[in-house]
Amino acid sequence: GVRVIDIDGEVTAFSERVLMDAFAEASGAGVRAVILNFEGLQYMNSGGIGLLVTVLIRANRAGQQLLAYGLNEHYRQILSLTRLDEAIGVHADEESAVAAAS
């Protein structure tokens, strides 16, 4: 019921196809939560934030939770400033994200 997508490298507008394909594969039947693992994130810009909004909309339409972990302080602040942290459950590690999805 829970799937994890590992983010590696950059999340920008150029990442759209890869991220949307990964989300489509992860969010199949019976999945109640998708967790984004940002431990491998090197860079994310406004285009990447826009992609997170798109993923969030798709998760909401599918009736799924969207959670995240592994964000450094800089990106945690960006999610806070954009208020995305109110819609995407941000957690310290995979264990707490999986527990929150249960």
N, C-alpha and C positions, 0 to 999 in steps of 0.2 A: 503493500500500500504506500510505501515511501520510496522515492527515487532521488538519487543525487546526481547532479550535473557538475563535473569538475571544470572550472574556468581556468584556462592557462594562457598567460600572455596578456594581450590587449583586448579591451571591449570598446569598440568604436562602431560607427555606422557600417564599416567594412565587415564587421563580425555578424551582421544580421543573418545571413543564410546559415552559417554554422550554428549560431545560437538557436535560431528557430527550428532547424532540423533536429538539434539535440533535445529541445523542449518537446517537439512533436513525438519523438521516440520515447522520451521519458514519461510522458503524460498519458500513457495508454489506459485501457480499461482497468478499473479497479485501483487506480492510483489516486490516493486522497491528498497527497502532498508531494511537491517537488522542492528539493533543497538545492540551492546554488552554493557550491563550494568555491569561495574566492581566495583560497590559500595561494593559488598560483597566479593571481592577478598581478600584473605589472603596471598597467595603466588603464584608466577608463576616462573618457571625456563625455561631453554632453550628448553626443550621439549614442554612447553606451548607456547613459542614463535613460535616454529615450527607448532603447531596446528593452531595458528592465521594465519600463512602463508597459510596453507591448507584451512582454512575457506575463506580467501581472494581470493584464486584461484577459489574456488567453487562459490563464489559470483560473481566474474568477469565473469566466464563462463556462469552464469545465467543472466548476464546483470544487476546485482544488485549492489547498493552501499553498502559498509560496513563501519559503523560508530561505535564510542565507546564514552562512558562517564564514569565518576566515577573513573578514574585512579588516584592513588596518584602520587606525584611528582617523586618518585623513578621509577615507571613503565612508567610514561610519558617520563622520560629521556631514559629508555631502548628502548621504541618505537622510540624515536628520534635518538638514536645511531644506531639502526638497520635500520633506515629510513622507518620503517613501517608506521610512522605517515604521510608519503607522500602519502600512498595508502589507509590508514584507516583514515577517518576523526575523529580526536580526539576532543571532546567537553567537556565543564565544567559540563554540566548537561543534563538531558533528554530533556528538552524543547529546548535547542539550537541544540541538535543532531537531533531531529524531524524536527525542522525548516530547518536545512541544508539538510535534505532528501527531502524536498518538492520542 
